[in-house]
Amino acid sequence: MGSTFNSLVALIIFALDIWAIVNVFKSGAETGMKILWVLLIALLPVLGLIIWAIAGPRGNVKF
């Protein structure tokens, strides 16, 4: 059971990281900043995702 739960958590974190990276690319930030955000999210999956959610560039979302 523990291994299945850990795999599910890892899959959810991976999916959220991919979603965050896509949103970084859709944002209006400069290319250098986009690269830094992607590296942060990729190298520190959980912490990078949290930092991105708080302070990261936003995509071109229209409400």
Buried (B, 14 or more C-beta within 10 A) or exposed (E): EEEEEEEEEEEEEEEBBEEBBEBBEBBEBEEEBBEEBBEBBEEBBEEBBEBBEEEBBEBEEEE
